[in-house]
């Protein structure tokens, strides 16, 4: 029985568009202080951070508006609508948390300066005169958020897939919020 010579695994080139292992490993060792931001990140990081900070301001303005409406809503239909305001406030807070975390991952700082929140927010802080007006103002704010998030998603495209996924998740929930308020207004019988 003759011995077969030991074979070394054949080195195969990665498919087109993929980086070879050696280069991947070398690139990972460069600029490690950048954390999750590797050389393949192709978006304009400063612009993305600014967009996310503006979205963060919008979410905080919405959180505050929803809580105000939750605490001040009165009338025959108030209890069920207040529950909607509270749920949406908590969801907007979760959006703000995701945005702030992504800003930090990108090497930025979340801008939570209360003096500039309303100036940077896309949506307005409208108190509303009555329950129906509160629902209407929240629907308007959600529609503003929907368009803002769509524009950000289109701008980012495939240059930052993580931020894009976060924005798409938030957009889906903002669309759900708008649908909730549109349904409330459609069936409105009060005030």
Secondary structure, 3 states (H helix, E strand, C coil): CCCCCCCCCCCCCCCCCCCCHHHHHHHHHCCHHHCCCCCCCCCCHHHHHHHHHHHHHHHHHHHHHHHHHHHHCCCCCHHHHHHHHHHHHHHHHHHHHHHHHHHHHCCCCCCCCCCCHHHHCCCCCCCCCCHHHHHHHHHHHHHHHHHHHHHHHHHHCCCCHHHHHHHHHHHHHHHHHHHHHHHHHHCCCCC
